Amino acid sequence: MAATAGAYEKLKLHITPEKFYVEACDDGADDVLAIDRVSTEVTLTVKKDVPPSAVTRPIYGILGTIRLVAGKENKMLYW
């Protein structure tokens, strides 16, 4: 994992039923932030850990997370 002091400029959001994965897409970056939808645990991982079945879209940053009280998926990431 790359050790950087600044913020990444290019990001992708990968969505699975269990987790959100925020991938850094800058040159040389291999970092991925994994956010568990149920436990809200946040871990730093690498690109190879993102499931190929994930739905992917570009994002420009993360504002935060909120807890939803209804439904099977009670955590949601807003972009």
Phi, psi and omega in degrees: 000137183285136176264113182231155179262342183257187179264155175281149182260332182241127182226151171232142175255124175251128185244127173232167178298335183263326188215160165256140176237124177252111185261131173279126185248010176294158179305129178081356182278140176231005185282140175222129175267119180257126181241114180286129183291331184269306185275346186065012178296135179245126180228155176261125182225198182235167186303324183294345179275353179280124181296138180295342180279354183294144173280132187238140174210152177287146174227170184240001178161176178238125178271321180165187177233154176230156177262125175261133186274342182247155173093165182292323181258099186267007176235141180216141178257132177256138180229000000 
